[in-house]
Amino acid sequence: MTEYAKHSLCGVLTPQANTTVEPELWTLLPSGHSLVNARLVSDQPTIEKRLIDYTGRFEKTARRFANAPITCIAAACTGASYLIGPERETKIVDEMQSYFRVPFLTAALSTVSALNAMGSKKIALLTPYPSSLNEYCIPYWESFRFNSKRFR
């Protein structure tokens, strides 16, 4: 794997029009860790329908990593998590890990883990989403017992 990354290579699934994931992750990755990206695509007419559609395409999209020596797969799509809810999200994580035999992470569940590790109970939310999607945001975080406020 050293020709790709000394320590780890993460396969990232990114929504088709998201232009921030790659630069943000490159900034956050420590030396010796790298990523490869695959775009989640959907022709659904609304953001809500596209986000849900993406979750059904995680496996197909991740197969594009083919024989790259990935050590984990991450779905960089919090909006999808809000819409499908934690129960379905956890089922997808389990299915993807079983199929690919590497850890599968979602941005939202990873954030839950990080907030719990820090002992956080109260959170403030800033989102790029329309109000039709934001209405799913607070209930998602509250399902993990976070007291959340949303600031647009």
DRENTORKOL-3810 file (N, C-alpha, C; in nm, 4 decimals):
REM DRENTORKOL-3810
@n.u->0.0813; n.v->-0.1195; n.w->0.0000; ca.u->0.0000; ca.v->0.0000; ca.w->0.0000; c.u->0.0857; c.v->0.1260; c.w->0.0000
@n.u->0.2134; n.v->0.1165; n.w->0.0238; ca.u->0.2966; ca.v->0.2357; ca.w->0.0376; c.u->0.2981; c.v->0.3234; c.w->-0.0867
@n.u->0.2703; n.v->0.2654; n.w->-0.2041; ca.u->0.2663; ca.v->0.3517; ca.w->-0.3223; c.u->0.1444; c.v->0.4438; c.w->-0.3218
@n.u->0.0431; n.v->0.4103; n.w->-0.2433; ca.u->-0.0758; ca.v->0.4946; ca.w->-0.2316; c.u->-0.0707; c.v->0.5811; c.w->-0.1061
@n.u->-0.0411; n.v->0.5163; n.w->0.0038; ca.u->-0.0405; ca.v->0.5847; ca.w->0.1329; c.u->0.0325; c.v->0.4960; c.w->0.2323
@n.u->0.1158; n.v->0.5561; n.w->0.3129; ca.u->0.1975; ca.v->0.4788; ca.w->0.4063; c.u->0.1133; c.v->0.4074; c.w->0.5122
@n.u->0.0092; n.v->0.4741; n.w->0.5632; ca.u->-0.0677; ca.v->0.4178; ca.w->0.6746; c.u->-0.2086; c.v->0.3726; c.w->0.6379
@n.u->-0.2809; n.v->0.4518; n.w->0.5614; ca.u->-0.4183; ca.v->0.4148; ca.w->0.5266; c.u->-0.4623; c.v->0.4858; c.w->0.3994
@n.u->-0.5572; n.v->0.4216; n.w->0.3323; ca.u->-0.6169; ca.v->0.4787; ca.w->0.2121; c.u->-0.7681; c.v->0.4659; c.w->0.2268
@n.u->-0.8355; n.v->0.5782; n.w->0.2367; ca.u->-0.9803; ca.v->0.5792; ca.w->0.2558; c.u->-1.0499; c.v->0.6050; c.w->0.1228
@n.u->-1.1462; n.v->0.5216; n.w->0.0910; ca.u->-1.2321; ca.v->0.5444; ca.w->-0.0245; c.u->-1.3490; c.v->0.6305; c.w->0.0200
@n.u->-1.3651; n.v->0.7468; n.w->-0.0395; ca.u->-1.4686; ca.v->0.8418; ca.w->0.0023; c.u->-1.5787; c.v->0.8486; c.w->-0.1026
@n.u->-1.7027; n.v->0.8355; n.w->-0.0578; ca.u->-1.8204; ca.v->0.8486; ca.w->-0.1440; c.u->-1.8768; c.v->0.9885; c.w->-0.1237
@n.u->-1.8761; n.v->1.0680; n.w->-0.2299; ca.u->-1.9123; ca.v->1.2091; ca.w->-0.2218; c.u->-2.0303; c.v->1.2398; c.w->-0.3136
@n.u->-2.1309; n.v->1.3145; n.w->-0.2671; ca.u->-2.2420; ca.v->1.3532; ca.w->-0.3533; c.u->-2.1949; c.v->1.4286; c.w->-0.4779
@n.u->-2.2677; n.v->1.4110; n.w->-0.5859; ca.u->-2.2279; ca.v->1.4594; ca.w->-0.7178; c.u->-2.1940; c.v->1.6074; c.w->-0.7244
@n.u->-2.2633; n.v->1.6921; n.w->-0.6532; ca.u->-2.2395; ca.v->1.8361; ca.w->-0.6647; c.u->-2.1643; c.v->1.8944; c.w->-0.5458
@n.u->-2.1158; n.v->1.8099; n.w->-0.4559; ca.u->-2.0455; ca.v->1.8587; ca.w->-0.3377; c.u->-1.9012; c.v->1.8909; c.w->-0.3751
@n.u->-1.8648; n.v->2.0164; n.w->-0.3611; ca.u->-1.7297; ca.v->2.0593; ca.w->-0.3995; c.u->-1.6391; c.v->2.0835; c.w->-0.2795
@n.u->-1.6864; n.v->2.0531; n.w->-0.1600; ca.u->-1.6068; ca.v->2.0831; ca.w->-0.0411; c.u->-1.5422; c.v->1.9618; c.w->0.0248
@n.u->-1.5959; n.v->1.8425; n.w->0.0028; ca.u->-1.5467; ca.v->1.7249; ca.w->0.0755; c.u->-1.3980; c.v->1.7012; c.w->0.0541
@n.u->-1.3542; n.v->1.6931; n.w->-0.0705; ca.u->-1.2138; ca.v->1.6609; ca.w->-0.0952; c.u->-1.1180; c.v->1.7632; c.w->-0.0345
@n.u->-1.1349; n.v->1.8937; n.w->-0.0583; ca.u->-1.0409; ca.v->1.9878; ca.w->0.0028; c.u->-1.0430; c.v->1.9827; c.w->0.1557
@n.u->-1.1618; n.v->1.9652; n.w->0.2141; ca.u->-1.1691; ca.v->1.9574; ca.w->0.3603; c.u->-1.0956; c.v->1.8342; c.w->0.4123
@n.u->-1.1178; n.v->1.7193; n.w->0.3493; ca.u->-1.0515; ca.v->1.5970; ca.w->0.3956; c.u->-0.9009; c.v->1.6029; c.w->0.3751
@n.u->-0.8562; n.v->1.6569; n.w->0.2620; ca.u->-0.7115; ca.v->1.6692; ca.w->0.2404; c.u->-0.6479; c.v->1.7548; c.w->0.3496
@n.u->-0.7184; n.v->1.8576; n.w->0.3939; ca.u->-0.6671; ca.v->1.9435; ca.w->0.5007; c.u->-0.6599; c.v->1.8686; c.w->0.6335
@n.u->-0.7564; n.v->1.7819; n.w->0.6582; ca.u->-0.7642; ca.v->1.7112; ca.w->0.7862; c.u->-0.6761; c.v->1.5868; c.w->0.7951
@n.u->-0.6436; n.v->1.5261; n.w->0.6818; ca.u->-0.5682; ca.v->1.4004; ca.w->0.6843; c.u->-0.4257; c.v->1.4201; c.w->0.7344
@n.u->-0.3836; n.v->1.3376; n.w->0.8294; ca.u->-0.2441; ca.v->1.3451; ca.w->0.8739; c.u->-0.1504; c.v->1.2858; c.w->0.7688
@n.u->-0.0251; n.v->1.3157; n.w->0.7804; ca.u->0.0764; ca.v->1.2642; ca.w->0.6897; c.u->0.0723; c.v->1.1113; c.w->0.6881
@n.u->0.0867; n.v->1.0537; n.w->0.5706; ca.u->0.0887; ca.v->0.9089; ca.w->0.5568; c.u->-0.0477; c.v->0.8472; c.w->0.5328
@n.u->-0.1522; n.v->0.9286; n.w->0.5340; ca.u->-0.2884; ca.v->0.8817; ca.w->0.5082; c.u->-0.3367; c.v->0.9509; c.w->0.3811
@n.u->-0.4156; n.v->0.8794; n.w->0.3024; ca.u->-0.4607; ca.v->0.9374; ca.w->0.1772; c.u->-0.6045; c.v->0.8946; c.w->0.1491
@n.u->-0.6588; n.v->0.9459; n.w->0.0401; ca.u->-0.7947; ca.v->0.9114; ca.w->0.0012; c.u->-0.8069; c.v->0.9019; c.w->-0.1495
@n.u->-0.9060; n.v->0.8260; n.w->-0.1903; ca.u->-0.9519; ca.v->0.8234; ca.w->-0.3287; c.u->-1.1008; c.v->0.8542; c.w->-0.3221
@n.u->-1.1536; n.v->0.9169; n.w->-0.4242; ca.u->-1.2910; ca.v->0.9638; ca.w->-0.4208; c.u->-1.3723; c.v->0.9013; c.w->-0.5330
@n.u->-1.4986; n.v->0.8746; n.w->-0.5047; ca.u->-1.5941; ca.v->0.8313; ca.w->-0.6068; c.u->-1.7213; c.v->0.9131; c.w->-0.5873
@n.u->-1.7776; n.v->0.9595; n.w->-0.6965; ca.u->-1.8970; ca.v->1.0439; ca.w->-0.6909; c.u->-2.0244; c.v->0.9608; c.w->-0.6877
@n.u->-2.1102; n.v->0.9937; n.w->-0.5912; ca.u->-2.2451; ca.v->0.9389; ca.w->-0.5872; c.u->-2.3285; c.v->1.0199; c.w->-0.6853
@n.u->-2.3974; n.v->0.9542; n.w->-0.7757; ca.u->-2.4780; ca.v->1.0261; ca.w->-0.8742; c.u->-2.6228; c.v->0.9776; c.w->-0.8695
@n.u->-2.7123; n.v->1.0694; n.w->-0.9010; ca.u->-2.8547; ca.v->1.0389; ca.w->-0.9035; c.u->-2.9235; c.v->1.1391; c.w->-0.9944
@n.u->-3.0257; n.v->1.0924; n.w->-1.0625; ca.u->-3.1026; ca.v->1.1831; ca.w->-1.1477; c.u->-3.2364; c.v->1.2209; c.w->-1.0832
@n.u->-3.2493; n.v->1.1950; n.w->-0.9542; ca.u->-3.3730; ca.v->1.2303; ca.w->-0.8842; c.u->-3.3900; c.v->1.3827; c.w->-0.8830
@n.u->-3.5144; n.v->1.4316; n.w->-0.8889; ca.u->-3.5386; ca.v->1.5749; ca.w->-0.9081; c.u->-3.5206; c.v->1.6646; c.w->-0.7861
@n.u->-3.5251; n.v->1.6094; n.w->-0.6650; ca.u->-3.5114; ca.v->1.6944; ca.w->-0.5460; c.u->-3.3925; c.v->1.6485; c.w->-0.4633
@n.u->-3.3415; n.v->1.7386; n.w->-0.3802; ca.u->-3.2272; ca.v->1.7030; ca.w->-0.2960; c.u->-3.2621; c.v->1.5873; c.w->-0.2028
@n.u->-3.3828; n.v->1.5886; n.w->-0.1477; ca.u->-3.4220; ca.v->1.4813; ca.w->-0.0563; c.u->-3.4238; c.v->1.3462; c.w->-0.1275
@n.u->-3.4805; n.v->1.3417; n.w->-0.2460; ca.u->-3.4857; ca.v->1.2154; ca.w->-0.3208; c.u->-3.3464; c.v->1.1713; c.w->-0.3643
@n.u->-3.2610; n.v->1.2666; n.w->-0.4030; ca.u->-3.1234; ca.v->1.2318; ca.w->-0.4417; c.u->-3.0473; c.v->1.1731; c.w->-0.3236
@n.u->-3.0582; n.v->1.2373; n.w->-0.2082; ca.u->-2.9845; ca.v->1.1894; ca.w->-0.0910; c.u->-3.0261; c.v->1.0475; c.w->-0.0530
@n.u->-3.1554; n.v->1.0206; n.w->-0.0549; ca.u->-3.2020; ca.v->0.8847; ca.w->-0.0248; c.u->-3.1540; c.v->0.7881; c.w->-0.1323
@n.u->-3.1596; n.v->0.8290; n.w->-0.2575; ca.u->-3.1134; ca.v->0.7455; ca.w->-0.3686; c.u->-2.9654; c.v->0.7107; c.w->-0.3536
@n.u->-2.8856; n.v->0.8057; n.w->-0.3101; ca.u->-2.7424; ca.v->0.7791; ca.w->-0.2907; c.u->-2.7199; c.v->0.6594; c.w->-0.1988
@n.u->-2.7993; n.v->0.6501; n.w->-0.0909; ca.u->-2.7761; ca.v->0.5415; ca.w->0.0050; c.u->-2.7958; c.v->0.4053; c.w->-0.0596
@n.u->-2.8816; n.v->0.3973; n.w->-0.1574; ca.u->-2.9006; ca.v->0.2728; ca.w->-0.2312; c.u->-2.7915; c.v->0.2475; c.w->-0.3335
@n.u->-2.7060; n.v->0.3453; n.w->-0.3552; ca.u->-2.5973; ca.v->0.3332; ca.w->-0.4532; c.u->-2.4593; c.v->0.3242; c.w->-0.3882
@n.u->-2.4539; n.v->0.3206; n.w->-0.2553; ca.u->-2.3239; ca.v->0.3139; ca.w->-0.1877; c.u->-2.2411; c.v->0.1951; c.w->-0.2360
@n.u->-2.3019; n.v->0.0768; n.w->-0.2397; ca.u->-2.2258; ca.v->-0.0424; ca.w->-0.2778; c.u->-2.1742; c.v->-0.0323; c.w->-0.4213
@n.u->-2.2618; n.v->0.0017; n.w->-0.5141; ca.u->-2.2211; ca.v->0.0117; ca.w->-0.6553; c.u->-2.1106; c.v->0.1156; c.w->-0.6728
@n.u->-2.1252; n.v->0.2290; n.w->-0.6071; ca.u->-2.0251; ca.v->0.3347; ca.w->-0.6196; c.u->-1.8929; c.v->0.2924; c.w->-0.5574
@n.u->-1.8974; n.v->0.2280; n.w->-0.4428; ca.u->-1.7743; ca.v->0.1843; ca.w->-0.3755; c.u->-1.7020; c.v->0.0760; c.w->-0.4554
@n.u->-1.7742; n.v->-0.0018; n.w->-0.5343; ca.u->-1.7081; ca.v->-0.1034; ca.w->-0.6178; c.u->-1.6140; c.v->-0.0398; c.w->-0.7201
@n.u->-1.6307; n.v->0.0875; n.w->-0.7474; ca.u->-1.5404; ca.v->0.1569; ca.w->-0.8405; c.u->-1.3979; c.v->0.1655; c.w->-0.7869
@n.u->-1.3805; n.v->0.1468; n.w->-0.6568; ca.u->-1.2451; ca.v->0.1460; ca.w->-0.6008; c.u->-1.1700; c.v->0.0201; c.w->-0.6432
@n.u->-1.2434; n.v->-0.0771; n.w->-0.6944; ca.u->-1.1886; ca.v->-0.2012; ca.w->-0.7509; c.u->-1.0807; c.v->-0.2606; c.w->-0.6615
@n.u->-0.9600; n.v->-0.2731; n.w->-0.7150; ca.u->-0.8523; ca.v->-0.3366; ca.w->-0.6383; c.u->-0.7612; c.v->-0.2358; c.w->-0.5676
@n.u->-0.8038; n.v->-0.1104; n.w->-0.5573; ca.u->-0.7261; ca.v->-0.0140; ca.w->-0.4782; c.u->-0.7208; c.v->-0.0658; c.w->-0.3344
@n.u->-0.6076; n.v->-0.0551; n.w->-0.2693; ca.u->-0.5929; ca.v->-0.1120; ca.w->-0.1348; c.u->-0.6548; c.v->-0.0246; c.w->-0.0247
@n.u->-0.7848; n.v->-0.0011; n.w->-0.0367; ca.u->-0.8511; ca.v->0.0846; ca.w->0.0617; c.u->-0.8584; c.v->0.0146; c.w->0.1976
@n.u->-0.8461; n.v->0.0952; n.w->0.3017; ca.u->-0.8520; ca.v->0.0429; ca.w->0.4382; c.u->-0.9821; c.v->0.0808; c.w->0.5079
@n.u->-1.0592; n.v->0.1693; n.w->0.4462; ca.u->-1.1924; ca.v->0.2037; ca.w->0.4964; c.u->-1.2680; c.v->0.2738; c.w->0.3841
@n.u->-1.3989; n.v->0.2818; n.w->0.3998; ca.u->-1.4844; ca.v->0.3556; ca.w->0.3067; c.u->-1.5664; c.v->0.4526; c.w->0.3905
@n.u->-1.5786; n.v->0.5766; n.w->0.3433; ca.u->-1.6550; ca.v->0.6781; ca.w->0.4158; c.u->-1.7574; c.v->0.7432; c.w->0.3235
@n.u->-1.8797; n.v->0.7547; n.w->0.3713; ca.u->-1.9850; ca.v->0.8252; ca.w->0.2983; c.u->-1.9935; c.v->0.9669; c.w->0.3538
@n.u->-1.9571; n.v->1.0639; n.w->0.2727; ca.u->-1.9538; ca.v->1.2045; ca.w->0.3144; c.u->-2.0861; c.v->1.2713; c.w->0.2774
@n.u->-2.1918; n.v->1.2326; n.w->0.3482; ca.u->-2.3252; ca.v->1.2754; ca.w->0.3080; c.u->-2.4192; c.v->1.2785; c.w->0.4292
@n.u->-2.4053; n.v->1.3796; n.w->0.5140; ca.u->-2.4865; ca.v->1.3848; ca.w->0.6358; c.u->-2.6356; c.v->1.3964; c.w->0.6066
@n.u->-2.6705; n.v->1.4676; n.w->0.5015; ca.u->-2.8120; ca.v->1.4856; ca.w->0.4694; c.u->-2.8847; c.v->1.3544; c.w->0.4487
@n.u->-2.8182; n.v->1.2573; n.w->0.3875; ca.u->-2.8797; ca.v->1.1259; ca.w->0.3675; c.u->-2.9084; c.v->1.0597; c.w->0.5014
@n.u->-2.8163; n.v->1.0735; n.w->0.5956; ca.u->-2.8360; ca.v->1.0147; ca.w->0.7290; c.u->-2.9589; c.v->1.0735; c.w->0.7962
@n.u->-2.9780; n.v->1.2040; n.w->0.7836; ca.u->-3.0938; ca.v->1.2683; ca.w->0.8444; c.u->-3.2239; c.v->1.2102; c.w->0.7895
@n.u->-3.2270; n.v->1.1867; n.w->0.6593; ca.u->-3.3497; ca.v->1.1405; ca.w->0.5946; c.u->-3.3806; c.v->0.9937; c.w->0.6204
@n.u->-3.2793; n.v->0.9083; n.w->0.6205; ca.u->-3.3064; ca.v->0.7651; ca.w->0.6395; c.u->-3.3130; c.v->0.7270; c.w->0.7865
@n.u->-3.2554; n.v->0.8086; n.w->0.8735; ca.u->-3.2587; ca.v->0.7830; ca.w->1.0170; c.u->-3.1517; c.v->0.6858; c.w->1.0632
@n.u->-3.1232; n.v->0.6879; n.w->1.1934; ca.u->-3.0140; ca.v->0.6078; ca.w->1.2493; c.u->-3.0297; c.v->0.4566; c.w->1.2315
@n.u->-3.1520; n.v->0.4059; n.w->1.2392; ca.u->-3.1713; ca.v->0.2609; ca.w->1.2280; c.u->-3.1310; c.v->0.2105; c.w->1.0895
@n.u->-3.1823; n.v->0.2749; n.w->0.9857; ca.u->-3.1474; ca.v->0.2348; ca.w->0.8482; c.u->-2.9997; c.v->0.2619; c.w->0.8214
@n.u->-2.9496; n.v->0.3729; n.w->0.8723; ca.u->-2.8090; ca.v->0.4079; ca.w->0.8535; c.u->-2.7181; c.v->0.2986; c.w->0.9112
@n.u->-2.7490; n.v->0.2533; n.w->1.0316; ca.u->-2.6694; ca.v->0.1482; ca.w->1.0956; c.u->-2.6767; c.v->0.0182; c.w->1.0163
@n.u->-2.7929; n.v->-0.0126; n.w->0.9617; ca.u->-2.8077; ca.v->-0.1335; ca.w->0.8788; c.u->-2.7195; c.v->-0.1239; c.w->0.7546
@n.u->-2.7177; n.v->-0.0084; n.w->0.6912; ca.u->-2.6333; ca.v->0.0118; ca.w->0.5730; c.u->-2.4860; c.v->-0.0029; c.w->0.6101
@n.u->-2.4455; n.v->0.0546; n.w->0.7223; ca.u->-2.3063; ca.v->0.0420; ca.w->0.7681; c.u->-2.2704; c.v->-0.1057; c.w->0.7820
@n.u->-2.3555; n.v->-0.1818; n.w->0.8479; ca.u->-2.3292; ca.v->-0.3251; ca.w->0.8669; c.u->-2.3204; c.v->-0.3989; c.w->0.7334
@n.u->-2.4116; n.v->-0.3691; n.w->0.6413; ca.u->-2.4120; ca.v->-0.4345; ca.w->0.5101; c.u->-2.2847; c.v->-0.4020; c.w->0.4318
@n.u->-2.2452; n.v->-0.2758; n.w->0.4332; ca.u->-2.1257; ca.v->-0.2349; ca.w->0.3589; c.u->-2.0001; c.v->-0.2979; c.w->0.4181
@n.u->-1.9903; n.v->-0.3015; n.w->0.5497; ca.u->-1.8733; ca.v->-0.3630; ca.w->0.6137; c.u->-1.8672; c.v->-0.5116; c.w->0.5832
@n.u->-1.9800; n.v->-0.5765; n.w->0.5819; ca.u->-1.9848; ca.v->-0.7191; ca.w->0.5511; c.u->-1.9424; c.v->-0.7447; c.w->0.4063
@n.u->-1.9894; n.v->-0.6613; n.w->0.3154; ca.u->-1.9587; ca.v->-0.6801; ca.w->0.1734; c.u->-1.8125; c.v->-0.6487; c.w->0.1416
@n.u->-1.7623; n.v->-0.5359; n.w->0.1912; ca.u->-1.6279; ca.v->-0.4904; ca.w->0.1541; c.u->-1.5180; c.v->-0.5348; c.w->0.2505
@n.u->-1.5548; n.v->-0.5811; n.w->0.3671; ca.u->-1.4580; ca.v->-0.6305; ca.w->0.4663; c.u->-1.3583; c.v->-0.5241; c.w->0.5128
@n.u->-1.4034; n.v->-0.3990; n.w->0.5133; ca.u->-1.3276; ca.v->-0.2876; ca.w->0.5718; c.u->-1.4283; c.v->-0.2020; c.w->0.6482
@n.u->-1.3821; n.v->-0.1209; n.w->0.7428; ca.u->-1.4761; ca.v->-0.0320; ca.w->0.8121; c.u->-1.5477; c.v->0.0605; c.w->0.7134
@n.u->-1.6771; n.v->0.0787; n.w->0.7353; ca.u->-1.7570; ca.v->0.1723; ca.w->0.6571; c.u->-1.8090; c.v->0.2777; c.w->0.7534
@n.u->-1.7849; n.v->0.4033; n.w->0.7208; ca.u->-1.8201; ca.v->0.5151; ca.w->0.8079; c.u->-1.9165; c.v->0.6083; c.w->0.7368
@n.u->-2.0090; n.v->0.6649; n.w->0.8125; ca.u->-2.0866; ca.v->0.7758; ca.w->0.7583; c.u->-2.0417; c.v->0.9018; c.w->0.8313
@n.u->-2.0520; n.v->1.0135; n.w->0.7636; ca.u->-2.0113; ca.v->1.1397; ca.w->0.8263; c.u->-2.0905; c.v->1.1648; c.w->0.9536
@n.u->-2.2205; n.v->1.1373; n.w->0.9498; ca.u->-2.3038; ca.v->1.1656; ca.w->1.0665; c.u->-2.2698; c.v->1.0745; c.w->1.1843
@n.u->-2.2608; n.v->0.9427; n.w->1.1615; ca.u->-2.2288; ca.v->0.8522; ca.w->1.2723; c.u->-2.0875; c.v->0.8750; c.w->1.3247
@n.u->-1.9960; n.v->0.9146; n.w->1.2377; ca.u->-1.8606; ca.v->0.9478; ca.w->1.2838; c.u->-1.8632; c.v->1.0710; c.w->1.3729
@n.u->-1.9466; n.v->1.1667; n.w->1.3381; ca.u->-1.9609; ca.v->1.2865; ca.w->1.4206; c.u->-2.0234; c.v->1.2515; c.w->1.5555
@n.u->-2.1230; n.v->1.1629; n.w->1.5543; ca.u->-2.1826; ca.v->1.1167; ca.w->1.6803; c.u->-2.0748; c.v->1.0554; c.w->1.7691
@n.u->-1.9917; n.v->0.9692; n.w->1.7122; ca.u->-1.8842; ca.v->0.9048; ca.w->1.7895; c.u->-1.7875; c.v->1.0077; c.w->1.8469
@n.u->-1.7495; n.v->1.1058; n.w->1.7646; ca.u->-1.6560; ca.v->1.2089; ca.w->1.8108; c.u->-1.7179; c.v->1.2938; c.w->1.9218
@n.u->-1.8427; n.v->1.3331; n.w->1.9049; ca.u->-1.9094; ca.v->1.4136; ca.w->2.0081; c.u->-1.9229; c.v->1.3356; c.w->2.1386
@n.u->-1.9555; n.v->1.2073; n.w->2.1287; ca.u->-1.9642; ca.v->1.1240; ca.w->2.2494; c.u->-1.8280; c.v->1.1096; c.w->2.3162
@n.u->-1.7228; n.v->1.0937; n.w->2.2368; ca.u->-1.5878; ca.v->1.0806; ca.w->2.2927; c.u->-1.5467; c.v->1.2068; c.w->2.3685
@n.u->-1.5967; n.v->1.3216; n.w->2.3243; ca.u->-1.5661; ca.v->1.4482; ca.w->2.3917; c.u->-1.6615; c.v->1.4777; c.w->2.5065
@n.u->-1.7628; n.v->1.3937; n.w->2.5233; ca.u->-1.8604; ca.v->1.4162; ca.w->2.6294; c.u->-1.9590; c.v->1.5274; c.w->2.5992
@n.u->-1.9756; n.v->1.5595; n.w->2.4734; ca.u->-2.0662; ca.v->1.6687; ca.w->2.4349; c.u->-2.2116; c.v->1.6290; c.w->2.4565
@n.u->-2.2897; n.v->1.7231; n.w->2.5035; ca.u->-2.4337; ca.v->1.7023; ca.w->2.5227; c.u->-2.5154; c.v->1.8038; c.w->2.4434
@n.u->-2.4576; n.v->1.9232; n.w->2.4225; ca.u->-2.5254; ca.v->2.0303; ca.w->2.3503; c.u->-2.4486; c.v->2.0589; c.w->2.2223
@n.u->-2.5227; n.v->2.0738; n.w->2.1131; ca.u->-2.4583; ca.v->2.1049; ca.w->1.9854; c.u->-2.5376; c.v->2.2142; c.w->1.9144
@n.u->-2.4684; n.v->2.2899; n.w->1.8321; ca.u->-2.5313; ca.v->2.3890; ca.w->1.7451; c.u->-2.5072; c.v->2.3435; c.w->1.6020
@n.u->-2.6067; n.v->2.3577; n.w->1.5188; ca.u->-2.5986; ca.v->2.3074; ca.w->1.3823; c.u->-2.6025; c.v->2.4203; c.w->1.2808
@n.u->-2.5060; n.v->2.4190; n.w->1.1930; ca.u->-2.5027; ca.v->2.5082; ca.w->1.0772; c.u->-2.5136; c.v->2.4173; c.w->0.9562
@n.u->-2.6080; n.v->2.4426; n.w->0.8698; ca.u->-2.6230; ca.v->2.3542; ca.w->0.7543; c.u->-2.6321; c.v->2.4333; c.w->0.6247
@n.u->-2.5936; n.v->2.3690; n.w->0.5154; ca.u->-2.6105; ca.v->2.4309; ca.w->0.3846; c.u->-2.7441; c.v->2.3916; c.w->0.3215
@n.u->-2.8278; n.v->2.3216; n.w->0.3973; ca.u->-2.9465; ca.v->2.2588; ca.w->0.3410; c.u->-3.0682; c.v->2.3508; c.w->0.3394
@n.u->-3.1633; n.v->2.3221; n.w->0.2509; ca.u->-3.2898; ca.v->2.3962; ca.w->0.2516; c.u->-3.3727; c.v->2.3551; c.w->0.3739
@n.u->-3.4700; n.v->2.4372; n.w->0.4092; ca.u->-3.5512; ca.v->2.4095; ca.w->0.5282; c.u->-3.6222; c.v->2.2748; c.w->0.5193
@n.u->-3.6562; n.v->2.2304; n.w->0.3985; ca.u->-3.7232; ca.v->2.1011; ca.w->0.3827; c.u->-3.6367; c.v->1.9850; c.w->0.4318
@n.u->-3.5053; n.v->1.9991; n.w->0.4246; ca.u->-3.4141; ca.v->1.8966; ca.w->0.4756; c.u->-3.3751; c.v->1.9254; c.w->0.6205
@n.u->-3.3627; n.v->2.0524; n.w->0.6541; ca.u->-3.3263; ca.v->2.0887; ca.w->0.7917; c.u->-3.4252; c.v->2.0350; c.w->0.8944
@n.u->-3.5515; n.v->2.0192; n.w->0.8563; ca.u->-3.6494; ca.v->1.9697; ca.w->0.9533; c.u->-3.6181; c.v->1.8273; c.w->1.0003
@n.u->-3.5352; n.v->1.7543; n.w->0.9267; ca.u->-3.4933; ca.v->1.6195; ca.w->0.9671; c.u->-3.3647; c.v->1.6217; c.w->1.0499
@n.u->-3.2966; n.v->1.7324; n.w->1.0471; ca.u->-3.1652; ca.v->1.7459; ca.w->1.1094; c.u->-3.1712; c.v->1.7353; c.w->1.2621
@n.u->-3.2491; n.v->1.8194; n.w->1.3254; ca.u->-3.2554; ca.v->1.8205; ca.w->1.4720; c.u->-3.3068; c.v->1.6877; c.w->1.5277
@n.u->-3.4139; n.v->1.6285; n.w->1.4730; ca.u->-3.4570; ca.v->1.4981; ca.w->1.5254; c.u->-3.3481; c.v->1.3902; c.w->1.5154
@n.u->-3.2667; n.v->1.3961; n.w->1.4105; ca.u->-3.1579; ca.v->1.2988; ca.w->1.3984; c.u->-3.0640; c.v->1.3097; c.w->1.5182
@n.u->-3.0172; n.v->1.4309; n.w->1.5463; ca.u->-2.9220; ca.v->1.4498; ca.w->1.6566; c.u->-2.9873; c.v->1.4238; c.w->1.7915
@n.u->-3.1118; n.v->1.4600; n.w->1.8053; ca.u->-3.1815; ca.v->1.4337; ca.w->1.9312; c.u->-3.2013; c.v->1.2842; c.w->1.9549
@n.u->-3.2066; n.v->1.2044; n.w->1.8482; ca.u->-3.2193; ca.v->1.0590; ca.w->1.8652; c.u->-3.0956; c.v->1.0006; c.w->1.9330
@n.u->-2.9850; n.v->1.0749; n.w->1.9293; ca.u->-2.8620; ca.v->1.0346; ca.w->1.9981; c.u->-2.8461; c.v->1.1087; c.w->2.1313
@n.u->-2.9527; n.v->1.1735; n.w->2.1741; ca.u->-2.9594; ca.v->1.2442; ca.w->2.3023; c.u->-2.8735; c.v->1.3712; c.w->2.3075
@n.u->-2.8531; n.v->1.4323; n.w->2.1926; ca.u->-2.7875; ca.v->1.5629; ca.w->2.1916; c.u->-2.8958; c.v->1.6699; c.w->2.1977
@n.u->-2.8709; n.v->1.7726; n.w->2.2755; ca.u->-2.9581; ca.v->1.8886; ca.w->2.2797; c.u->-2.9073; c.v->1.9810; c.w->2.1702
@n.u->-2.9881; n.v->2.0004; n.w->2.0673; ca.u->-2.9370; ca.v->2.0742; ca.w->1.9520; c.u->-3.0171; c.v->2.1999; c.w->1.9232
@n.u->-2.9448; n.v->2.2971; n.w->1.8742; ca.u->-3.0012; ca.v->2.4218; ca.w->1.8244; c.u->-2.9535; c.v->2.4354; c.w->1.6806
@n.u->-3.0389; n.v->2.4907; n.w->1.5978; ca.u->-2.9989; ca.v->2.5092; ca.w->1.4588; c.u->-2.9841; c.v->2.6571; c.w->1.4299
@n.u->-2.8734; n.v->2.6904; n.w->1.3697; ca.u->-2.8476; ca.v->2.8261; ca.w->1.3223; c.u->-2.8234; c.v->2.8146; c.w->1.1735
@n.u->-2.8928; n.v->2.8880; n.w->1.0969; ca.u->-2.8805; ca.v->2.8780; ca.w->0.9507; c.u->-2.7635; c.v->2.9570; c.w->0.9042
END
